[in-house]
Amino acid sequence: MTNETYDISWNVGRFAYLRGATTPFHFMELKENLIENSEDIVSVIILRAFRTRHETNLPPGNYFKNTQSMSWNHIAARDVAKTIKSHVETNGTYRILEIHPGVGVFYEALKLNLEHASENVKFEHIGVGTQHYKRQYEYMHGVDYHGAKYLTEEEGTEILNDICHHVDLVVYNGAEANTHQYEQLINLEKIVSFQPKRLLVTSWVANHPLEIERTTIKRRVVQLPVLAEVTGLLQTLRENSAPLGKCYEGTLSKFFLPEPEHVDGRVNLLVAYAGPDPQFSQDFSVLD
């Protein structure tokens, strides 16, 4: 008897059968990029369906209460909605620049939370990311009441600094970026160097400094920061004061494969904010 080893993995697709046969003849794999896009597009469609129900008098952040059964985009959108509600109602159109939005799940979740809290809501959203998501983003958000525009990283390079200083909020969606399989040119350090007035960051952070290399369920190896690295970067936007935020301990750790050799192994979701607005301090704590 020979010893055999098996590489346990996963595939999505369908089995093909010859007419009348019960044994599979062939397996047709659905390509990984189609799987990734399909998940996010379905999320936007579901969120859009909730928006069209026109329920009223729901407080901002009413959706997505259970952080154990929702995505990082939902968590961030819920937190942001509660803090910018008064600004949106007072000043009308709210302009957001989001780095690495994918197909725009965060943006759709934000619209859902605020539209059900107030009728006086209007967004202008600029997404900047890889070429791969441009067509999907434009298809999902191009016919909505709210404004939406997508720039590739190459298109946005020349004007990104200027945009950062003319929007109401810059969102660096680092947690979303870690799920993408395409190489990215814009990182958090670059955005911080532009010194935007208000910056919100989502990021996976390793719970232990020796456990920063992790493998996602999509079999991509990523390097995660620890909390101190992100907060250290954001301090420069608050005159060396610690940023505000929330760290959801162990939330959505199942997105990463278990590492038997890691002592801790937990991955936390960080939603952090650096800027002047006092309303963020109502739900966020000082990160140190």
C-alpha positions as semicolon CSV with decimal commas, in nm:
position;residue;x (nm);y (nm);z (nm)
1;M;0,000;0,000;0,000
2;T;0,142;0,339;-0,100
3;N;0,110;0,657;0,100
4;E;-0,073;0,928;-0,090
5;T;-0,116;1,295;-0,004
6;Y;-0,395;1,514;-0,126
7;D;-0,416;1,887;-0,176
8;I;-0,749;1,989;-0,028
9;S;-0,889;2,290;-0,211
10;W;-1,220;2,417;-0,347
11;N;-1,380;2,477;-0,683
12;V;-1,705;2,630;-0,802
13;G;-1,860;2,510;-1,124
14;R;-2,076;2,231;-1,259
15;F;-2,045;1,866;-1,357
16;A;-2,129;1,769;-1,714
17;Y;-2,294;1,433;-1,788
18;L;-2,341;1,236;-2,106
19;R;-2,708;1,190;-2,193
20;G;-2,859;0,931;-1,960
21;A;-2,537;0,880;-1,761
22;T;-2,509;0,903;-1,383
23;T;-2,130;0,934;-1,372
24;P;-1,983;1,280;-1,435
25;F;-1,804;1,312;-1,768
26;H;-1,638;1,648;-1,706
27;F;-1,617;1,930;-1,450
28;M;-1,647;2,285;-1,584
29;E;-1,482;2,524;-1,341
30;L;-1,611;2,876;-1,297
31;K;-1,312;3,106;-1,311
32;E;-1,210;3,272;-0,984
33;N;-1,251;3,627;-1,114
34;L;-1,614;3,552;-1,205
35;I;-1,680;3,410;-0,858
36;E;-1,536;3,718;-0,692
37;N;-1,736;3,961;-0,904
38;S;-2,057;3,760;-0,868
39;E;-2,046;3,770;-0,487
40;D;-2,009;4,146;-0,476
41;I;-2,262;4,216;-0,751
42;V;-2,522;4,005;-0,572
43;S;-2,451;4,202;-0,253
44;V;-2,517;4,531;-0,432
45;I;-2,839;4,396;-0,585
46;I;-2,967;4,283;-0,244
47;L;-2,882;4,619;-0,087
48;R;-3,051;4,800;-0,377
49;A;-3,362;4,588;-0,323
50;F;-3,375;4,695;0,042
51;R;-3,341;5,059;-0,065
52;T;-3,640;5,036;-0,299
53;R;-3,871;4,921;-0,019
54;H;-3,898;5,287;0,089
55;E;-3,927;5,221;0,461
56;T;-3,918;5,541;0,665
57;N;-3,820;5,656;1,014
58;L;-3,540;5,404;1,054
59;P;-3,238;5,544;1,243
60;P;-2,900;5,546;1,068
61;G;-2,716;5,224;1,137
62;N;-3,042;5,031;1,184
63;Y;-2,927;4,778;0,928
64;F;-2,636;4,542;0,987
65;K;-2,654;4,517;1,364
66;N;-2,505;4,168;1,393
67;T;-2,135;4,202;1,317
68;Q;-2,092;3,824;1,311
69;S;-2,307;3,778;1,001
70;M;-2,222;4,075;0,783
71;S;-1,938;4,193;0,565
72;W;-1,671;4,451;0,647
73;N;-1,837;4,689;0,401
74;H;-2,164;4,670;0,595
75;I;-1,989;4,735;0,927
76;A;-1,803;5,039;0,793
77;A;-2,115;5,179;0,622
78;R;-2,318;5,145;0,940
79;D;-2,057;5,326;1,148
80;V;-2,011;5,607;0,894
81;A;-2,387;5,657;0,844
82;K;-2,444;5,731;1,212
83;T;-2,169;5,991;1,220
84;I;-2,228;6,186;0,899
85;K;-2,608;6,196;0,912
86;S;-2,633;6,548;1,055
87;H;-2,374;6,682;0,809
88;V;-2,558;6,532;0,511
89;E;-2,894;6,674;0,620
90;T;-2,748;7,020;0,686
91;N;-2,521;7,063;0,386
92;G;-2,701;6,870;0,112
93;T;-2,478;6,676;-0,126
94;Y;-2,206;6,476;0,048
95;R;-1,895;6,400;-0,159
96;I;-1,698;6,082;-0,097
97;L;-1,376;5,955;-0,249
98;E;-1,331;5,581;-0,195
99;I;-1,003;5,405;-0,272
100;H;-1,044;5,041;-0,380
101;P;-1,425;5,027;-0,379
102;G;-1,454;4,712;-0,591
103;V;-1,804;4,715;-0,739
104;G;-1,923;4,958;-0,469
105;V;-2,070;4,746;-0,188
106;F;-1,970;4,997;0,081
107;Y;-2,127;5,283;-0,115
108;E;-2,454;5,097;-0,166
109;A;-2,469;5,000;0,203
110;L;-2,408;5,362;0,304
111;K;-2,692;5,484;0,081
112;L;-2,925;5,226;0,232
113;N;-2,848;5,330;0,589
114;L;-2,891;5,702;0,528
115;E;-3,185;5,700;0,287
116;H;-3,395;5,519;0,544
117;A;-3,297;5,774;0,808
118;S;-3,364;6,089;0,606
119;E;-3,515;6,197;0,277
120;N;-3,263;6,479;0,236
121;V;-2,971;6,264;0,122
122;K;-2,763;6,309;-0,192
123;F;-2,420;6,160;-0,255
124;E;-2,147;6,218;-0,507
125;H;-1,911;5,920;-0,504
126;I;-1,577;5,881;-0,681
127;G;-1,423;5,537;-0,676
128;V;-1,055;5,487;-0,758
129;G;-0,923;5,137;-0,812
130;T;-0,793;4,884;-1,060
131;Q;-0,912;4,868;-1,420
132;H;-1,082;4,535;-1,353
133;Y;-1,369;4,687;-1,152
134;K;-1,440;4,992;-1,366
135;R;-1,710;4,844;-1,589
136;Q;-1,884;4,656;-1,306
137;Y;-1,890;4,966;-1,084
138;E;-2,030;5,186;-1,361
139;Y;-2,293;4,926;-1,449
140;M;-2,411;4,893;-1,086
141;H;-2,418;5,264;-0,996
142;G;-2,447;5,452;-1,325
143;V;-2,828;5,478;-1,331
144;D;-2,880;5,561;-0,962
145;Y;-3,015;5,889;-0,825
146;H;-2,682;5,948;-0,650
147;G;-2,374;6,049;-0,844
148;A;-2,106;5,791;-0,917
149;K;-1,781;5,800;-1,112
150;Y;-1,498;5,548;-1,134
151;L;-1,136;5,632;-1,212
152;T;-0,868;5,372;-1,265
153;E;-0,555;5,415;-1,059
154;E;-0,374;5,530;-1,371
155;E;-0,646;5,787;-1,450
156;G;-0,653;5,917;-1,093
157;T;-0,278;5,950;-1,035
158;E;-0,254;6,306;-1,164
159;I;-0,560;6,444;-0,986
160;L;-0,588;6,229;-0,672
161;N;-0,421;6,485;-0,447
162;D;-0,663;6,755;-0,564
163;I;-0,967;6,530;-0,520
164;C;-0,863;6,444;-0,163
165;H;-0,892;6,814;-0,072
166;H;-1,227;6,878;-0,241
167;V;-1,441;6,595;-0,103
168;D;-1,611;6,573;0,236
169;L;-1,468;6,231;0,323
170;V;-1,191;6,009;0,188
171;V;-1,239;5,636;0,247
172;Y;-0,944;5,400;0,213
173;N;-1,115;5,061;0,196
174;G;-0,816;4,847;0,283
175;A;-1,025;4,553;0,402
176;E;-1,194;4,538;0,062
177;A;-0,859;4,578;-0,116
178;N;-0,726;4,263;0,052
179;T;-1,000;4,061;-0,116
180;H;-0,899;4,170;-0,467
181;Q;-0,670;3,954;-0,676
182;Y;-0,524;4,232;-0,889
183;E;-0,211;4,431;-0,812
184;Q;-0,283;4,776;-0,667
185;L;-0,076;5,091;-0,709
186;I;-0,230;5,306;-0,435
187;N;-0,166;5,221;-0,071
188;L;-0,260;5,386;0,257
189;E;0,075;5,564;0,289
190;K;0,015;5,744;-0,041
191;I;-0,330;5,865;0,065
192;V;-0,200;5,986;0,403
193;S;0,076;6,180;0,224
194;F;-0,196;6,390;0,054
195;Q;-0,314;6,502;0,401
196;P;-0,690;6,478;0,342
197;K;-0,905;6,667;0,590
198;R;-1,113;6,363;0,682
199;L;-0,995;6,006;0,627
200;L;-1,175;5,685;0,717
201;V;-0,981;5,359;0,692
202;T;-1,094;4,998;0,696
203;S;-0,820;4,742;0,747
204;W;-0,764;4,388;0,859
205;V;-0,511;4,393;1,143
206;A;-0,321;4,099;1,286
207;N;-0,368;4,046;1,658
208;H;-0,004;3,941;1,702
209;P;0,302;4,111;1,546
210;L;0,457;3,777;1,447
211;E;0,144;3,659;1,267
212;I;0,106;3,921;0,993
213;E;0,136;3,683;0,696
214;R;-0,201;3,521;0,632
215;T;-0,369;3,322;0,358
216;T;-0,722;3,414;0,255
217;I;-0,990;3,160;0,169
218;K;-0,924;3,257;-0,192
219;R;-0,570;3,121;-0,149
220;R;-0,394;3,457;-0,169
221;V;-0,113;3,533;0,074
222;V;-0,134;3,884;0,220
223;Q;0,069;4,086;0,469
224;L;-0,150;4,239;0,739
225;P;-0,050;4,536;0,955
226;V;-0,083;4,542;1,331
227;L;-0,298;4,808;1,496
228;A;-0,004;5,030;1,591
229;E;0,111;5,058;1,228
230;V;-0,223;5,198;1,108
231;T;-0,276;5,430;1,403
232;G;0,082;5,557;1,367
233;L;0,014;5,658;1,007
234;L;-0,314;5,830;1,091
235;Q;-0,167;6,030;1,378
236;T;-0,003;6,264;1,126
237;L;-0,352;6,377;1,021
238;R;-0,451;6,467;1,379
239;E;-0,147;6,670;1,485
240;N;0,011;6,358;1,636
241;S;-0,303;6,275;1,834
242;A;-0,431;5,919;1,828
243;P;-0,706;5,853;1,569
244;L;-1,057;5,746;1,658
245;G;-1,218;5,417;1,566
246;K;-1,338;5,071;1,652
247;C;-1,155;4,741;1,643
248;Y;-1,389;4,447;1,597
249;E;-1,195;4,165;1,759
250;G;-1,206;3,837;1,573
251;T;-1,478;3,965;1,339
252;L;-1,488;3,778;1,009
253;S;-1,165;3,591;1,086
254;K;-1,306;3,307;0,878
255;F;-1,207;3,502;0,568
256;F;-0,854;3,383;0,649
257;L;-0,744;3,023;0,665
258;P;-0,647;2,888;1,009
259;E;-0,275;2,884;1,082
260;P;-0,200;2,590;1,316
261;E;0,145;2,726;1,403
262;H;0,015;3,067;1,509
263;V;-0,019;3,114;1,883
264;D;-0,296;3,373;1,858
265;G;-0,431;3,347;1,504
266;R;-0,699;3,612;1,534
267;V;-0,756;3,876;1,268
268;N;-0,944;4,191;1,367
269;L;-1,136;4,441;1,156
270;L;-1,033;4,802;1,215
271;V;-1,252;5,100;1,122
272;A;-1,049;5,414;1,199
273;Y;-1,103;5,785;1,145
274;A;-0,869;6,082;1,139
275;G;-1,018;6,429;1,108
276;P;-1,166;6,725;1,293
277;D;-1,530;6,627;1,329
278;P;-1,652;6,582;1,687
279;Q;-1,949;6,365;1,585
280;F;-1,716;6,072;1,516
281;S;-1,622;6,069;1,884
282;Q;-1,979;5,977;1,976
283;D;-1,943;5,619;1,852
284;F;-1,567;5,585;1,810
285;S;-1,304;5,561;2,083
286;V;-0,943;5,679;2,086
287;L;-0,718;5,413;1,937
288;D;-0,390;5,371;2,122
